């Protein structure tokens, strides 16, 4: 693991790009050097100010990952970032289009939902981004930048016996989906769902390059018997560096796997909600179809009745020839005179 220095930190910020792996790798390195949190945040803000518009959003994503994933190790980043976040969000939202502002709003909403910062601070951040306090601005589903979700350990089953059968795990997941399905909005955005399913194709479990790196790690990083062979300090420091590097790779990959599992659960819930909404829509459409069929039957019934009346009308061709014209109708006087006779 590389040592900490201002120049090294600036170099890592320069190499940062808008991919989940890049953001999480740098986040893990920053958390490892959390004792330099004040220096890190000063350099982070300085580099954010100099960055182009799209990369400013990447800096915000990095801050989000660091803040949430460093909470277990200490509150340094959460407190130190709070002093600079309003200015940082103002810079990130400056001259930004609606998609970038929506992405910033999404970060703020996550912080609100997870209680990262209090309501007044969240409101202040929204004002800095010129986002409606109701949080009505939503990120467009086609936004290319993907928010890196922090890893949150699932402790709900910590004391439960570990299940070994795959079908038991699938049944447990189905139970969770059923339980959570009613809490999800019925109007799941189809484009967002498709995008999330597409993103899962590039998730950690599909990352062959990382698995190859893990498989290629030197055996001494996991073989405790190597400790007995250490004869001097240099050998110990070299082994320590190798172990640190291996731990960084494994911790990062493990974190990505946990994040992927959470994402897969969320997508499964979204699919469940989407299916329920489609079933509801089909049911409503079937009811509407039955109503239309009832109205059509009534129209056909009236039509048949009209045709029956038309058939019962006299045939005009059978009436006597009136080519000479009909006799004029009697006048009112004639009618009264006829009545006196």
WORABEL-V294423 format. One record per residue. N is the residue number from 0. RES is the residue in three letters. SS is DSSP state (H for helix, E for strand, - for the rest). Layout:
n=N res=RES ss=SS
n=N res=RES ss=SS
This chain:
n=0 res=UNK ss=-
n=1 res=UNK ss=-
n=2 res=UNK ss=-
n=3 res=UNK ss=-
n=4 res=UNK ss=-
n=5 res=UNK ss=H
n=6 res=UNK ss=H
n=7 res=UNK ss=H
n=8 res=UNK ss=H
n=9 res=UNK ss=H
n=10 res=UNK ss=H
n=11 res=UNK ss=H
n=12 res=UNK ss=H
n=13 res=UNK ss=H
n=14 res=UNK ss=H
n=15 res=UNK ss=-
n=16 res=UNK ss=-
n=17 res=UNK ss=-
n=18 res=UNK ss=-
n=19 res=UNK ss=H
n=20 res=UNK ss=H
n=21 res=UNK ss=H
n=22 res=UNK ss=H
n=23 res=UNK ss=H
n=24 res=UNK ss=H
n=25 res=UNK ss=H
n=26 res=UNK ss=H
n=27 res=UNK ss=H
n=28 res=UNK ss=H
n=29 res=UNK ss=H
n=30 res=UNK ss=H
n=31 res=UNK ss=H
n=32 res=UNK ss=-
n=33 res=UNK ss=H
n=34 res=UNK ss=H
n=35 res=UNK ss=H
n=36 res=UNK ss=H
n=37 res=UNK ss=H
n=38 res=UNK ss=H
n=39 res=UNK ss=H
n=40 res=UNK ss=H
n=41 res=UNK ss=H
n=42 res=UNK ss=H
n=43 res=UNK ss=H
n=44 res=UNK ss=H
n=45 res=UNK ss=H
n=46 res=UNK ss=H
n=47 res=UNK ss=H
n=48 res=UNK ss=H
n=49 res=UNK ss=H
n=50 res=UNK ss=-
n=51 res=UNK ss=-
n=52 res=UNK ss=H
n=53 res=UNK ss=H
n=54 res=UNK ss=H
n=55 res=UNK ss=H
n=56 res=UNK ss=H
n=57 res=UNK ss=H
n=58 res=UNK ss=H
n=59 res=UNK ss=H
n=60 res=UNK ss=H
n=61 res=UNK ss=H
n=62 res=UNK ss=H
n=63 res=UNK ss=H
n=64 res=UNK ss=H
n=65 res=UNK ss=H
n=66 res=UNK ss=H
n=67 res=UNK ss=H
n=68 res=UNK ss=H
n=69 res=UNK ss=-
n=70 res=UNK ss=-
n=71 res=UNK ss=-
n=72 res=UNK ss=-
n=73 res=UNK ss=-
n=74 res=UNK ss=-
n=75 res=UNK ss=H
n=76 res=UNK ss=H
n=77 res=UNK ss=H
n=78 res=UNK ss=H
n=79 res=UNK ss=H
n=80 res=UNK ss=H
n=81 res=UNK ss=H
n=82 res=UNK ss=H
n=83 res=UNK ss=H
n=84 res=UNK ss=H
n=85 res=UNK ss=H
n=86 res=UNK ss=H
n=87 res=UNK ss=H
n=88 res=UNK ss=H
n=89 res=UNK ss=H
n=90 res=UNK ss=H
n=91 res=UNK ss=H
n=92 res=UNK ss=H
n=93 res=UNK ss=-
n=94 res=UNK ss=-
n=95 res=UNK ss=-
n=96 res=UNK ss=-
n=97 res=UNK ss=H
n=98 res=UNK ss=H
n=99 res=UNK ss=H
n=100 res=UNK ss=H
n=101 res=UNK ss=H
n=102 res=UNK ss=H
n=103 res=UNK ss=H
n=104 res=UNK ss=H
n=105 res=UNK ss=H
n=106 res=UNK ss=H
n=107 res=UNK ss=H
n=108 res=UNK ss=H
n=109 res=UNK ss=H
n=110 res=UNK ss=H
n=111 res=UNK ss=H
n=112 res=UNK ss=H
n=113 res=UNK ss=-
n=114 res=UNK ss=-
n=115 res=UNK ss=-
n=116 res=UNK ss=-
n=117 res=UNK ss=-
n=118 res=UNK ss=H
n=119 res=UNK ss=H
n=120 res=UNK ss=H
n=121 res=UNK ss=H
n=122 res=UNK ss=H
n=123 res=UNK ss=H
n=124 res=UNK ss=H
n=125 res=UNK ss=H
n=126 res=UNK ss=H
n=127 res=UNK ss=H
n=128 res=UNK ss=H
n=129 res=UNK ss=-
n=130 res=UNK ss=-
n=131 res=UNK ss=-
n=132 res=UNK ss=-
n=133 res=UNK ss=-
n=134 res=UNK ss=-
n=135 res=UNK ss=-
n=136 res=UNK ss=-
n=137 res=UNK ss=-
n=138 res=UNK ss=-
n=139 res=UNK ss=-
n=140 res=UNK ss=-
n=141 res=UNK ss=-
n=142 res=UNK ss=-
n=143 res=UNK ss=-
n=144 res=UNK ss=-
n=145 res=UNK ss=-
n=146 res=UNK ss=-
n=147 res=UNK ss=-
n=148 res=UNK ss=-
n=149 res=UNK ss=-
n=150 res=UNK ss=-
n=151 res=UNK ss=-
n=152 res=UNK ss=-
n=153 res=UNK ss=-
n=154 res=UNK ss=-
n=155 res=UNK ss=-
n=156 res=UNK ss=-
n=157 res=UNK ss=-
n=158 res=UNK ss=-
n=159 res=UNK ss=-
n=160 res=UNK ss=-
n=161 res=UNK ss=-
n=162 res=UNK ss=-
n=163 res=UNK ss=-
n=164 res=UNK ss=-
n=165 res=UNK ss=H
n=166 res=UNK ss=H
n=167 res=UNK ss=H
n=168 res=UNK ss=H
n=169 res=UNK ss=H
n=170 res=UNK ss=H
n=171 res=UNK ss=H
n=172 res=UNK ss=H
n=173 res=UNK ss=H
n=174 res=UNK ss=H
n=175 res=UNK ss=H
n=176 res=UNK ss=H
n=177 res=UNK ss=H
n=178 res=UNK ss=H
n=179 res=UNK ss=H
n=180 res=UNK ss=H
n=181 res=UNK ss=-
n=182 res=UNK ss=-
n=183 res=UNK ss=-
n=184 res=UNK ss=-
n=185 res=UNK ss=-
n=186 res=UNK ss=-
n=187 res=UNK ss=-
n=188 res=UNK ss=-
n=189 res=UNK ss=H
n=190 res=UNK ss=H
n=191 res=UNK ss=H
n=192 res=UNK ss=H
n=193 res=UNK ss=H
n=194 res=UNK ss=H
n=195 res=UNK ss=H
n=196 res=UNK ss=H
n=197 res=UNK ss=H
n=198 res=UNK ss=H
n=199 res=UNK ss=H
n=200 res=UNK ss=-
n=201 res=UNK ss=-
n=202 res=UNK ss=-
n=203 res=UNK ss=H
n=204 res=UNK ss=H
n=205 res=UNK ss=H
n=206 res=UNK ss=-
n=207 res=UNK ss=H
n=208 res=UNK ss=H
n=209 res=UNK ss=H
n=210 res=UNK ss=H
n=211 res=UNK ss=H
n=212 res=UNK ss=H
n=213 res=UNK ss=H
n=214 res=UNK ss=H
n=215 res=UNK ss=-
n=216 res=UNK ss=-
n=217 res=UNK ss=-
n=218 res=UNK ss=H
n=219 res=UNK ss=H
n=220 res=UNK ss=H
n=221 res=UNK ss=-
n=222 res=UNK ss=-
n=223 res=UNK ss=H
n=224 res=UNK ss=H
n=225 res=UNK ss=H
n=226 res=UNK ss=H
n=227 res=UNK ss=H
n=228 res=UNK ss=H
n=229 res=UNK ss=-
n=230 res=UNK ss=-
n=231 res=UNK ss=-
n=232 res=UNK ss=H
n=233 res=UNK ss=H
n=234 res=UNK ss=H
n=235 res=UNK ss=H
n=236 res=UNK ss=H
n=237 res=UNK ss=H
n=238 res=UNK ss=H
n=239 res=UNK ss=H
n=240 res=UNK ss=H
n=241 res=UNK ss=H
n=242 res=UNK ss=H
n=243 res=UNK ss=H
n=244 res=UNK ss=H
n=245 res=UNK ss=H
n=246 res=UNK ss=H
n=247 res=UNK ss=H
n=248 res=UNK ss=H
n=249 res=UNK ss=H
n=250 res=UNK ss=H
n=251 res=UNK ss=H
n=252 res=UNK ss=H
n=253 res=UNK ss=H
n=254 res=UNK ss=H
n=255 res=UNK ss=H
n=256 res=UNK ss=H
n=257 res=UNK ss=H
n=258 res=UNK ss=H
n=259 res=UNK ss=H
n=260 res=UNK ss=H
n=261 res=UNK ss=H
n=262 res=UNK ss=H
n=263 res=UNK ss=H
n=264 res=UNK ss=H
n=265 res=UNK ss=H
n=266 res=UNK ss=H
n=267 res=UNK ss=H
n=268 res=UNK ss=H
n=269 res=UNK ss=H
n=270 res=UNK ss=H
n=271 res=UNK ss=H
n=272 res=UNK ss=H
n=273 res=UNK ss=H
n=274 res=UNK ss=H
n=275 res=UNK ss=H
n=276 res=UNK ss=H
n=277 res=UNK ss=H
n=278 res=UNK ss=H
n=279 res=UNK ss=H
n=280 res=UNK ss=H
n=281 res=UNK ss=H
n=282 res=UNK ss=H
n=283 res=UNK ss=H
n=284 res=UNK ss=H
n=285 res=UNK ss=H
n=286 res=UNK ss=H
n=287 res=UNK ss=H
n=288 res=UNK ss=H
n=289 res=UNK ss=H
n=290 res=UNK ss=H
n=291 res=UNK ss=H
n=292 res=UNK ss=H
n=293 res=UNK ss=H
n=294 res=UNK ss=H
n=295 res=UNK ss=H
n=296 res=UNK ss=H
n=297 res=UNK ss=H
n=298 res=UNK ss=H
n=299 res=UNK ss=H
n=300 res=UNK ss=H
n=301 res=UNK ss=H
n=302 res=UNK ss=H
n=303 res=UNK ss=H
n=304 res=UNK ss=H
n=305 res=UNK ss=H
n=306 res=UNK ss=H
n=307 res=UNK ss=H
n=308 res=UNK ss=H
n=309 res=UNK ss=H
n=310 res=UNK ss=H
n=311 res=UNK ss=H
n=312 res=UNK ss=-
n=313 res=UNK ss=-
n=314 res=UNK ss=-
n=315 res=UNK ss=H
n=316 res=UNK ss=H
n=317 res=UNK ss=H
n=318 res=UNK ss=-
n=319 res=UNK ss=-
n=320 res=UNK ss=-
n=321 res=UNK ss=-
n=322 res=UNK ss=-
n=323 res=UNK ss=-
n=324 res=UNK ss=-
n=325 res=UNK ss=-
n=326 res=UNK ss=-
n=327 res=UNK ss=-
n=328 res=UNK ss=-
n=329 res=UNK ss=-
n=330 res=UNK ss=-
n=331 res=UNK ss=H
n=332 res=UNK ss=H
n=333 res=UNK ss=H
n=334 res=UNK ss=H
n=335 res=UNK ss=H
n=336 res=UNK ss=H
n=337 res=UNK ss=H
n=338 res=UNK ss=H
n=339 res=UNK ss=H
n=340 res=UNK ss=-
